[in-house]
Amino acid sequence: MGLKLPIFPLGLVVFPGEKLNLHIFEPRYKELLTDVLQEHITFGIPAYIENELKPYGTEVELLGIERVYAKGEMDVRTIGKRIFRIADVINPMPGKLYSGAYADYVDQVDNPDPKLGAEIVDMMRQLHLTLKVEKEELKGMDETFSTFQLGHFVGFNVQQEYDFLTLPSERDRQFMILQHLRKILPYATETERLKERIQANGHFKDILPPNI
């Protein structure tokens, strides 16, 4: 077991390189963040999905504390570092309110395919143009991007984001993104066309997106 981490399970997935702002209010996690600050250590955010603690998560570094409230609540800035896999949970950590885990870092294979990258960039631009959305994080993106940059912007649900996190190589993640985009882009295009037809007929209705 190569790593011992305090853990902060959340019902979301954090990717390496992702900046995440957190509002800390539970006593156990206020204690956790106080220890992280004082001891200059990292902590882990494993995914907690459908009432289950998942084995994979991301090590997180505290970048700064934005605000401390009168009752000890905190607004903090963090950034995702490395992916880990839990070997054993320590609940709670000795003498602490919060839990921890013995874990191992997960090695990543950096083997992107430039052709796949270019196709992803093109399809992402089509999707966001169709949906009339702009993401600052994606401006200037080219085929050299890291797939983790896109994890929250392709329409994955939280289980799909978790599955994405567990993939061992960049090329595997490229394939997963492409498969997903090829599936949803036609639906997104047709949904927008339907909205336009309804608006052109002078009617106002809520259009539910497909459950995919």
VENQUIDA-V400195 format. One record per residue. N is the residue number from 1. RES is the residue in one small letter. SS is DSSP state (a for helix, b for strand, c for the rest). PHI is phi in radians with two decimals (NA if undefined). Layout:
{{N/RES/SS/PHI} {N/RES/SS/PHI}}
//
This chain:
{{1/m/c/NA} {2/g/c/-1.62} {3/l/b/-2.65} {4/k/b/-2.17} {5/l/b/-2.22} {6/p/b/-1.14} {7/i/b/-2.16} {8/f/c/-2.28} {9/p/c/-1.10} {10/l/b/-2.42} {11/g/c/-1.45} {12/l/c/-2.67} {13/v/c/-2.03} {14/v/c/-1.86} {15/f/c/-1.81} {16/p/c/-0.96} {17/g/c/1.51} {18/e/c/-1.40} {19/k/b/-1.61} {20/l/b/-2.27} {21/n/b/-1.69} {22/l/b/-2.21} {23/h/b/-1.82} {24/i/b/-1.77} {25/f/c/-2.35} {26/e/c/-1.29} {27/p/a/-0.93} {28/r/a/-1.15} {29/y/a/-1.51} {30/k/a/-1.13} {31/e/a/-1.11} {32/l/a/-1.02} {33/l/a/-1.18} {34/t/a/-1.10} {35/d/a/-1.16} {36/v/a/-1.03} {37/l/a/-1.17} {38/q/a/-1.27} {39/e/a/-1.73} {40/h/c/0.97} {41/i/c/-2.06} {42/t/c/-1.68} {43/f/b/-2.44} {44/g/b/-1.96} {45/i/b/-2.03} {46/p/b/-1.44} {47/a/b/-1.30} {48/y/b/-2.12} {49/i/b/-2.16} {50/e/c/0.90} {51/n/c/1.07} {52/e/b/-2.32} {53/l/b/-1.36} {54/k/b/-1.46} {55/p/b/-1.27} {56/y/b/-1.63} {57/g/b/-2.80} {58/t/b/-2.19} {59/e/b/-1.16} {60/v/b/-2.20} {61/e/b/-1.86} {62/l/b/-1.35} {63/l/b/-1.57} {64/g/b/3.05} {65/i/b/-1.85} {66/e/b/-1.39} {67/r/b/-2.75} {68/v/b/-2.05} {69/y/c/-1.54} {70/a/c/-1.03} {71/k/c/-1.64} {72/g/c/1.61} {73/e/c/-1.14} {74/m/b/-2.39} {75/d/b/-1.83} {76/v/b/-2.23} {77/r/b/-1.92} {78/t/b/-2.35} {79/i/b/-2.45} {80/g/b/-1.27} {81/k/b/-2.00} {82/r/b/-2.11} {83/i/b/-1.44} {84/f/b/-2.27} {85/r/b/-2.21} {86/i/b/-1.26} {87/a/b/-1.69} {88/d/b/-2.76} {89/v/b/-1.65} {90/i/b/-1.90} {91/n/c/-2.31} {92/p/c/-1.59} {93/m/c/-1.14} {94/p/c/-0.93} {95/g/c/1.29} {96/k/c/-2.12} {97/l/c/-1.46} {98/y/c/-1.67} {99/s/c/-1.59} {100/g/b/-2.52} {101/a/b/-2.69} {102/y/b/-1.53} {103/a/b/-2.57} {104/d/b/-2.18} {105/y/b/-1.13} {106/v/c/-1.80} {107/d/c/-1.21} {108/q/c/-2.01} {109/v/b/-1.64} {110/d/c/-1.64} {111/n/c/-2.32} {112/p/c/-1.13} {113/d/c/-1.80} {114/p/a/-0.99} {115/k/a/-1.17} {116/l/a/-1.12} {117/g/a/-1.04} {118/a/a/-1.11} {119/e/a/-1.15} {120/i/a/-1.10} {121/v/a/-1.02} {122/d/a/-1.11} {123/m/a/-1.23} {124/m/a/-1.11} {125/r/a/-1.12} {126/q/a/-1.08} {127/l/a/-1.09} {128/h/a/-1.25} {129/l/a/-1.17} {130/t/a/-1.09} {131/l/a/-1.48} {132/k/c/1.01} {133/v/c/-2.14} {134/e/c/-2.26} {135/k/c/-2.10} {136/e/a/-1.00} {137/e/a/-1.10} {138/l/a/-1.80} {139/k/c/-1.16} {140/g/c/1.34} {141/m/c/-1.18} {142/d/c/-2.29} {143/e/c/-1.20} {144/t/c/-1.58} {145/f/c/-1.10} {146/s/c/-1.58} {147/t/a/-1.07} {148/f/a/-1.09} {149/q/a/-1.11} {150/l/a/-1.75} {151/g/c/-0.93} {152/h/c/-1.72} {153/f/c/-2.09} {154/v/c/-1.89} {155/g/c/1.60} {156/f/c/-1.15} {157/n/c/-1.45} {158/v/a/-1.15} {159/q/a/-1.17} {160/q/a/-1.14} {161/e/a/-1.08} {162/y/a/-1.15} {163/d/a/-1.03} {164/f/a/-1.09} {165/l/a/-1.06} {166/t/a/-1.43} {167/l/c/-1.18} {168/p/c/-1.47} {169/s/b/-2.48} {170/e/a/-1.09} {171/r/a/-1.15} {172/d/a/-1.02} {173/r/a/-1.21} {174/q/a/-1.04} {175/f/a/-1.10} {176/m/a/-1.13} {177/i/a/-1.10} {178/l/a/-1.09} {179/q/a/-1.03} {180/h/a/-1.18} {181/l/a/-1.12} {182/r/a/-1.10} {183/k/a/-1.40} {184/i/a/-1.57} {185/l/a/-1.05} {186/p/a/-1.07} {187/y/a/-1.15} {188/a/a/-1.10} {189/t/a/-1.10} {190/e/a/-1.18} {191/t/a/-1.10} {192/e/a/-1.17} {193/r/a/-1.12} {194/l/a/-1.12} {195/k/a/-1.01} {196/e/a/-1.10} {197/r/a/-1.13} {198/i/a/-1.15} {199/q/a/-1.11} {200/a/a/-1.16} {201/n/c/-1.51} {202/g/c/1.40} {203/h/c/-1.89} {204/f/c/-2.14} {205/k/c/-2.45} {206/d/c/-1.49} {207/i/c/-1.82} {208/l/c/-1.45} {209/p/c/-1.21} {210/p/c/-1.13} {211/n/c/-1.49} {212/i/c/-2.15}}
//
